C-alpha cells in the first residue's frame, strides 16, 4: 500500500541533511546519514489534510487549545501507548527542545545542574549550557549488548544539592535504549526523594521495536514533571514545527504558558502543524505501521551486512529509533581517520559518536530512515572505509 523504496530528491529544498551537509562535514558532495529526519514523503492522510487546509485560503492566527488537537493527542496515547492522559495538562510549543529550554529556565537557576544519561543527544548539551546550567552526566554502561544505568551512581548525582532537573530521553538517543517500567519507577522514586524535577523527552516514543513497550513517564511519575513529545519524528514532519507536552503541576503549567506568550511572543501556533498532528493521530496508524516494518528491515540489513563483513562486531538492532548506534570499538579504529576516509574517499556523511559526548568515542550513529537503495550505498561506503584503515 505504501512504497518506502521510492527515492525522493531532497536536494534544492533547503534541506538541512542534504543541502547543508557541508556545514558539519566540510564537503557538499556527500551522501548523508546524519540528523534524525527521514527521506520518505510523509503519510498521504497528512498531505491530504494539509492540502485541504491550504485550499481554505486563509492562514490567520490560530489556537492550539481546541478539541480536535487535544482529542487527537489523547486518542493516540490511548491506542498506541495504552495510556490515559489528562488533556487539561497539555501544553504546546514550537519544538521539544524549545520546551526543554523553557522548563530548564523555569525550574532551575544559573549555575544549577541538569542530570542527563550519556552518551546524549547533542542538543541536550546545548540546551543546558546555552542556558548557563551545568551538565551532570551519568554514563550508561553497555553489558551483553544492552545498555544499563547504574541506579546507585544516578542517585549519587541526583543527591547533589545543585541537581535540580533530570532531563530524561525516553527512548534514549543515541543508544536506542528503551527504559523498563522498573527502571522508570526507580528513577521516579529517586527524583522524588531528592527533590529533582523530571523533563522526559519522548519524541521517539512511536519507534520502539520488539516485545518491550514504551512506557510514558506520566504512567510512573511522582513529584513535579513534564513529558514532552511530537509527531515530527514518527511522521517526518519536523519542518512544520510543533510539539506538545504534559505538565503535571498547574502552577508550573501556567508559568510555562505565560512565558510562551508573554516572554517569547509565541501566542499562535503553526496551524499546519496542528492540522498534520490531527491527521496523523486520527488516520495515520496504518502508514506508521508500514513504515515501522520497513525501518526494522533496514536495521536488520545494517546488522546482517556489517556482521558478515566484520564478525567481531556482533552488532544488534537497537531497541528503538531508526538511528543505528554502531559500536566499532572491537575494530580498534581511529575516529578521526574513519571520518576523514568516509568523507574524502567514500563521500558518505555519518555522525561520529563523539558528537554525543566522550562516551560516544568509538561509535557512529547512522540514520537508517531512508530507502534501502540509499542505505545499501552508505553501508558499503562504511565497510570500504573500515577495510582501508585495517
C-alpha positions in Angstrom: 0.0 0.0 0.0 2.9 2.4 0.9 6.1 2.4 -1.1 9.1 3.4 1.0 11.6 2.3 -1.6 10.8 5.3 -3.8 13.6 7.8 -3.8 12.6 11.4 -3.3 15.1 14.0 -4.4 15.5 16.4 -1.4 18.3 18.5 -2.9 17.4 22.1 -3.6 14.7 22.1 -1.0 16.7 23.9 1.7 17.1 20.5 3.4 19.4 20.5 6.4 20.6 16.9 5.9 21.2 17.2 2.1 21.7 20.8 1.1 23.7 21.9 4.2 25.8 18.8 4.9 29.0 20.8 4.3 28.2 22.9 7.4 29.2 19.9 9.6 31.3 17.7 7.3 33.1 20.3 5.3 32.1 18.9 1.9 28.9 19.3 -0.1 29.1 16.2 -2.3 28.3 13.7 0.4 25.6 11.0 0.8 24.1 11.9 4.2 23.0 9.6 7.0 23.1 12.3 9.7 20.4 14.2 11.5 17.2 12.4 12.5 14.7 13.1 9.8 13.8 10.6 7.2 14.0 10.6 3.4 10.4 9.5 3.0 7.4 11.5 1.9 5.0 11.8 4.8 1.8 9.9 5.2 -0.8 10.6 2.4 -3.5 11.3 5.0 -1.4 14.2 6.3 -0.6 15.6 2.9 -4.4 15.4 2.1 -5.3 17.3 5.3 -2.6 19.9 4.6 -3.9 20.4 1.1 -7.4 20.8 2.3 -6.3 23.4 4.9 -4.4 25.3 2.3 -7.3 25.2 -0.1 -9.3 27.1 2.5 -7.1 30.0 1.6 -6.9 31.9 4.9 -3.9 31.4 7.1 -4.6 33.6 10.0 -3.8 33.4 13.7 -4.9 30.2 15.4 -5.2 28.5 18.7 -3.8 25.1 19.8 -6.2 24.7 22.6 -9.0 23.2 20.6 -11.0 19.9 21.0 -9.7 18.4 17.7 -6.0 18.8 18.6 -6.3 17.8 22.3 -8.6 14.9 21.4 -6.2 13.6 18.7 -3.4 13.5 21.2 -5.5 11.8 23.9 -6.6 9.3 21.3 -3.0 8.5 20.2 -1.8 7.9 23.8 -4.8 5.6 24.4 -4.5 3.4 21.3 -0.7 3.4 20.8 0.6 3.5 24.4 -2.3 2.2 26.4 -2.2 5.4 28.5 -5.0 7.7 29.6 -3.8 11.3 29.8 -5.3 14.3 31.3 -6.0 16.7 28.4 -6.2 19.6 30.7 -2.4 19.1 31.4 -1.5 19.5 27.7 0.6 22.4 26.5 2.0 23.4 23.1 5.5 24.5 21.9 7.3 25.1 18.6 9.7 22.2 19.3 10.6 19.8 22.0 14.0 21.4 22.5 12.4 24.8 22.9 10.1 23.4 25.6 13.1 21.7 27.3 15.0 25.0 27.4 11.9 26.9 28.7 11.5 24.4 31.5 15.2 24.4 32.4 14.9 28.2 32.8 11.7 27.8 34.8 12.8 25.1 37.1 16.4 26.0 37.8 18.8 28.9 38.2 22.0 29.9 36.5 24.8 27.5 37.7 22.4 24.7 38.7 23.0 21.1 37.5 20.9 19.2 34.9 21.4 15.4 35.0 21.5 13.5 31.8 22.4 10.0 30.7 25.4 9.9 28.4 26.1 9.5 25.6 23.4 12.1 25.0 21.6 13.8 22.2 23.8 16.7 21.3 21.0 19.3 21.6 20.7 18.4 25.3 24.2 19.7 26.0 23.4 22.9 24.0 20.1 23.5 25.8 21.8 23.1 29.2 24.9 25.0 28.6 23.2 27.6 26.5 21.0 28.4 29.5 24.1 28.7 31.7 23.4 25.5 33.6 25.8 22.6 34.2 25.7 19.2 32.6 25.8 16.5 35.3 26.4 13.3 33.3 25.6 9.7 34.3 27.1 7.3 31.8 25.1 4.4 30.5 27.0 1.1 30.6 27.0 -1.5 27.8 26.6 -5.0 29.1 26.0 -8.0 26.9 24.7 -5.8 24.1 22.2 -3.9 26.3 22.5 -0.5 27.9 22.1 -0.1 31.6 22.0 2.7 34.1 23.7 2.1 37.5 21.0 3.5 39.8 23.4 3.9 42.7 25.6 6.2 40.5 22.5 8.1 39.3 21.3 8.6 42.9 24.7 10.0 43.9 24.4 12.7 41.2 20.7 13.4 42.0 21.6 13.8 45.6 23.9 16.7 44.9 22.4 19.9 46.1 22.9 21.6 42.7 21.0 18.9 40.8 17.6 20.4 40.0 16.4 18.5 36.9 16.7 15.1 35.4 16.5 15.5 31.6 15.4 12.1 30.5 15.5 10.8 26.9 12.9 8.0 26.6 13.5 6.1 24.4 17.2 7.1 24.6 19.0 8.8 21.8 21.6 7.8 20.6 21.7 4.3 22.2 18.2 3.4 21.3 17.6 2.1 24.9 14.0 1.6 25.9 13.6 2.1 29.6 11.8 -0.7 31.5 9.0 0.0 33.9 11.2 -1.0 36.8 13.9 1.5 35.7 11.4 4.3 35.3 9.8 3.7 38.6 13.2 3.6 40.3 14.2 6.9 38.7 10.8 8.5 39.6 11.3 7.4 43.3 14.9 8.7 43.4 13.9 12.1 41.9 11.1 12.5 44.3 13.4 11.6 47.2 15.9 14.2 46.3 13.5 16.9 45.1 14.6 16.7 41.5 12.1 17.6 38.8 11.9 15.5 35.6 11.7 16.6 32.0 11.1 13.5 29.8 11.8 13.9 26.1 9.7 11.2 24.4 9.9 12.2 20.8 10.9 8.7 19.6 8.1 7.0 21.5 6.4 5.6 18.4 9.7 3.9 17.2 10.1 1.1 19.7 10.9 -2.4 18.3 10.4 -5.9 19.7 8.3 -7.0 22.7 9.3 -4.2 25.1 6.9 -1.4 25.0 7.4 2.3 25.5 6.1 3.5 28.9 5.2 7.2 29.1 6.7 9.0 32.1 3.1 10.0 33.0 2.5 6.3 33.9 5.1 6.2 36.6 5.7 9.9 37.6 6.0 11.3 41.1 6.6 14.8 42.2 6.9 17.6 39.6 7.4 16.6 36.0 6.9 17.2 32.3 6.5 14.8 29.3 7.4 16.4 26.0 7.0 14.9 22.6 5.8 15.5 19.0 4.7 13.6 15.9 7.6 15.1 14.0 9.9 12.1 14.1 7.2 9.4 13.6 5.5 11.1 10.7 8.5 13.0 9.3 7.1 16.5 9.7 9.7 18.5 11.6 9.8 21.3 9.1 6.2 22.2 10.1 7.4 22.8 13.7 5.2 21.9 16.5 5.4 19.9 19.7 3.3 19.3 22.8 3.7 18.1 26.3 2.1 17.2 29.6 3.0 19.4 32.6 1.5 17.9 35.7 1.6 20.8 38.1 -0.9 23.5 37.4 1.3 26.3 38.6 4.2 25.1 36.5 1.9 24.7 33.5 0.6 28.2 33.8 4.0 29.7 34.3 5.2 27.9 31.1 2.3 29.1 29.1 2.7 32.7 30.4 6.4 32.7 29.3 5.4 31.1 25.9 3.1 34.0 25.2 4.5 36.9 27.2 8.2 36.5 27.2 8.7 34.7 23.9 5.7 36.0 21.9 4.5 32.6 20.7 0.8 33.1 21.2 -0.3 31.5 17.9 0.9 28.0 16.8 1.8 26.9 13.3 -1.7 25.9 12.0 -0.3 23.4 9.6 1.4 21.6 12.4 -1.9 21.3 14.2 -3.5 20.0 11.0 -0.8 17.5 10.5 -0.9 16.1 14.1 -4.6 15.7 14.0 -4.5 13.8 10.7 -1.5 11.7 11.8 -3.1 10.7 15.2 -6.5 10.1 13.8 -5.7 8.4 10.4 -2.0 7.8 10.2 -1.6 4.5 12.1 -1.7 2.2 9.0 1.1 4.3 7.4 3.1 4.3 10.6 2.8 0.5 11.0 4.1 0.0 7.4 6.9 2.5 8.0 7.9 0.7 11.2 8.1 -2.6 9.3 10.3 -1.0 6.6 12.6 0.6 9.2 13.1 -2.6 11.1 14.0 -4.3 7.8 16.6 -1.5 7.2 18.1 -2.0 10.6 18.3 -5.8 10.1 20.0 -5.1 6.8 22.6 -3.0 8.6 23.2 -5.7 11.2 23.4 -8.6 8.7 25.7 -6.7 6.3 28.1 -5.3 8.9 28.3 -8.6 10.9 29.0 -10.5 7.7 31.8 -8.1 6.9 33.2 -7.9 10.4 32.0 -10.9 12.6 33.7 -9.5 15.7 31.2 -6.6 15.8 28.1 -8.7 16.7 26.1 -5.6 16.2 22.4 -5.8 17.2 19.4 -3.8 16.1 18.7 -1.2 18.8 15.6 -1.4 20.9 14.2 1.8 19.4 14.7 4.6 16.8 15.8 4.3 13.2 19.3 5.5 14.3 21.9 2.7 14.2 24.2 3.3 17.1 27.1 1.2 16.0 29.9 0.1 18.4 33.1 0.0 16.3 35.4 -0.4 19.3 36.2 -4.1 18.6 37.8 -3.0 15.3 40.2 -0.5 17.1 39.7 2.3 14.6 40.8 5.9 15.0 37.6 8.0 15.0 39.2 10.9 13.1 40.8 8.7 10.5 37.5 6.9 9.9 35.7 10.2 9.4 38.3 11.5 7.0 38.1 8.3 5.0 34.3 8.3 4.9 34.2 11.9 3.8 37.2 12.2 1.4 37.2 8.6 -0.1 33.7 7.2 0.2 31.8 10.5 0.0 29.5 9.5 2.9 28.5 11.5 5.9 27.8 9.5 9.1 27.6 11.1 12.5 30.7 10.4 14.6 29.9 9.1 18.1 31.9 11.8 19.9 29.2 14.3 18.8 27.2 12.8 21.7 29.9 13.1 24.4 33.1 11.4 25.3 31.2 8.1 25.9 30.4 8.1 22.2 34.0 7.7 21.1 34.4 4.5 19.1 30.8 4.7 17.9 29.0 6.1 14.9 25.3 7.0 14.5 23.9 6.1 11.1 20.4 7.3 10.1 18.6 4.3 8.5 15.4 6.3 7.8 15.7 6.1 4.0 15.0 3.9 1.0 17.0 0.7 1.1 18.9 1.6 -2.1 20.4 4.6 -0.3 21.2 2.6 2.8 23.0 0.0 0.7 25.3 2.6 -0.7 26.0 4.1 2.8 26.8 0.8 4.4 29.0 -0.2 1.5 30.9 3.0 1.9 31.3 2.4 5.7 32.6 -1.1 5.0 35.1 0.1 2.4 36.3 2.9 4.7 36.9 0.4 7.5 38.7 -2.0 5.2 41.0 0.8 4.1 42.0 1.5 7.7 42.8 -2.0 8.7 
